[in-house]
Structure formats: structure tokens, C-alpha cells
């Protein structure tokens, strides 16, 4: 049960970080960042 919840939390964190990085205005990092793993 705890493993399932932790998996959902890490997916939520990954989704939020991806959204934040997409909003960056620095042209040097546009399209270069991808989040592949989150450790909690």
C-alpha cells in the first residue's frame, strides 16, 4: 500500500517539475531538460 502511494507522489512531483522547467525563460535550456526519475 505504501509503495503505491509513494509511486503516485513521485509521479506528481515529476509532473510538477516538468511543468516548472517548461516555464523557464532561459533559451539555453529550452527543450534540453527531461525528468526521468524522482527519489523521495
N, C-alpha and C positions, 0 to 999 in steps of 0.2 A: 504494500500500500504506500509506504513512504517513498519507495523508488519511483512509483508512478507520479506522485505529486512533485518530486524533485525534477523529474523529466519535464513536466509541464512548466515548472518555474524556469528551468534553464531555457526552454523554447521561448518563453515570454521575454526573458532577458535578451536572448539573441535577436528576437524580432524588434525590440525597442532599440537596441544598439544599432541595428541596421538602419532603422528609421532616423536615428540621430546622425549617423555618418552620412546618410544621403543628403541631409540638410547643410552639410559643411559647404562653405563658400570658397574654400581654398581650391583653385583649379589643379593643383599638383596632386590632389588625392581623389579627384572625381573619377569614379569607376575603378579605382585600384584597390578598394577595401572590400573584403568579404569576411564575414564572421562564420567560422566553420565549427567552433566548439566553445562551450561555456562551461567552466568548472565552478561549482558552488561549494 
